[in-house]
C-alpha cells in the first residue's frame, strides 16, 4: 500500500538523521511524561507539582536549565511550552531566570556547534524551505546582525534555527553573545506571560 511505503521511507530517513531521531524520541518521552503527570494530578494542581519537586531541591532547577539548553540544540518541545513549564514549576520570577539561563546557554552552544560543523549541519537538522527562506540575509554583510537581533527579540521567529544559521556566517562571537543576552529576555517573557494567561484564564489549568 502507498501509505505503508511512504511510512517506511519516512522511517528510513528518520533513522539516517540522528538529530531528527533524537527530537522524535525526546518528544515521545515528553508526551509520555506528560500523560503520567496528568494521571498523577501534577498538571492540574500547582501545589501537587511543587510538592513532587520539593525532594529534588536545587537539582530540579539545575535539571530544568540543562533541559532548556539541550532543547535549543536538539529541539524536543516548542520553545514556548518550555518557557511555560519554567513559570509553572518555579513561579514567574525564578521561572524566567531559569528559562533565560538555559536558553542562552543552549543558544551559545548551537552557535559553537554550527561554527565548527558548517552549513552541511543545517541541511541535516532543518527543512530546506526554512534554510532558503532565511539564506538571503546571510549575504548582506553587517545587515545580518541587525536582522538577527530583531528576530531574536521578537517571540515569533524560529530562534533555534537562527542560532545555528548565525554560526555559519561571519558574525563575531562577541556581537552574537551580546544579541542573545540582550534580546532574548523579551521573547522569553512574552512566551511565558502569554501561555500562562492562556492556560490559567482560558483553560483553567494551574489557576
N, C-alpha and C positions, 0 to 999 in steps of 0.2 A: 504493500500500500504506500501511496505517496507520502502521507503524513509520517509513517514509520520511517521511511527512508530519510526524510528531512530531519526527523528527530535523531537518527543515528549520525547524520552528518554534523548536526549541531553539537552532539555529544563528543564526537571525534575532535571537532575544532576546539571544544572546551578543554578536553584533556591535553591537547597540544599547547594550550596557552595557560601557563601556571598562574598568571595574575588573575585572569578571569575565573579560573577554577577555585582559587583561594577566595575570591569575592563571593562566588556562589555558595561555597561551603560555609563561609562566615555568615552569610545572610541566612542560610538554613539553620545554623546554630542559634543565631539571634532570635529567629522566629520560634524555634523550639523552646528557648529560654523564656521568651515572652509568653507562650502558652502555659508553661509551667508556673510562671509568676502570676499569671491571671487566675489559674486554678487555686493557687495558694492565697489569693486575695491581696497580693502585693501591688497590683496595678490599680486597685480601686480604693486603697487606703494609704495615705502618706505615712500615718503613724505605724502601720504594719510594715511598710517598706523600710522606714528608718530603723525600726526595731530589728529587722532582719540584718541590716548593715552594721548595726552597733558593735557586734562582737569583732568585726574586722578592723575597727579603729581607723588609724590613718592609712592603712593599706587599701581601704576602699577608695579613698581619694587618689592614691598613687596608681592603682589599677585603672581607675577611670581615665586619668590623664594619659596613661600609656595606651589605653584603648583608643582614645581620641587621636593620639599621634599616629598610631598604626593605621587607623582607618582613613587617614588622609593619603597615606602611601598606597594602601590596598583598600579601596572603598568597599565597605560592608553594608553600612546603613546610610541613608540620605543624611547629609550633614545636619540638617535642621532637627531631625529626630535625636541625634546625638546631643545637640545643644539643649533640647527639651529634657533629655534624661539627666543632664547635669543639674538643671534647675530643680527637677523633681527630687533627685537624690540628696542634694546638698543645700537647697534653698537658692534664692535669686542671687545673692552676693557671691557666696563661695562657688555656686554652680557656674557663674560667669567666669570667675577666676580660674577654675579648673578647666573649663571649656577653652578659655583663651590660652592657657599654658599648653594644653595638649595639642590644639590645632596649630599653634605657632611652631611647636617642636616638629610636628608632622610636616608642616609646610617647608621648613628648613631642610628636613630630611628628603622630601620629594625633590627639592631643587638640587641638592647634592647628588642624589641618585641620577637624575636626568643629566646633570653636567658631566657625570662620569660615563654614563652609557650612551648619551647622544640621542638623536632623533629616532633610530630604529626602535627604541623602547616605547615611544609614543604609539607606534603602529601595533604594538603587541598589547597595549593596555586600553586604547581608546578607539572609538569608531572613526573611520576615515572621514565621514562627513563633519565631525566635530573638529578634526585636525584642519581640514580645508577651510572651515569657517573662520578660524582664528589665525590662520597662517599669514594672511595679508599684513597683519600688524607687525610680524617679526622682521619684515624687511624695511620698516620705516625708521630705523635708527633710534634716535632718542625719543621718538613719539611712542615707541612700545612701552617705555616705562610709565608714561602718563596714562596710556590706555590701561595698562596693567593695574596701576594704583586705583583708577576709577572702578574697574571691575571687581577688584578685591574689596573695595569699600561698599559696593552695592551687594545686598543679600540675595541676588538672583543669578549671579554668574556661576559657571562651573569651576569653583575655586581650585579643586584638586587638580584638574587638568591644567589650569593656567599656571600652577606652581611647577608642574613638570615641564610645560612649554617654556616657561621663563628660564629653566635650567639649560635649555638648548639654544638660547640666544646669547648675546654679548653683554647683557645687563650685569653689572658688578654685584658681587656678594653684599657689599655694604648697602647699596641702594635697595637691593631686593629685601634685605633684612629690615631696613627702615620702613619700607612699604608694608611689609607683613605686620610688624609690630604696631604701626600707627593706624593702619586702615582696617585691620581685622576686627577690632572691638565693636565697631558699629554694626557690621553684619552679624556677629555673634549675638549681640544684644537684641537685634531685630528678630532674628530667628527665635531666640529664647522667649522674648516677650510675646511675639505673635502666636507661637504654638502653645505657650502656656495659657493665654487667653482662650484659644480655640478649645483646648482640652478641658479647661475648668469651667468657662462660661457657656460654651456651646454644647460640649459633650458631657459635662458634669463629672469629669474624671479628675481626681486629686483636688477637688474643690475644698 
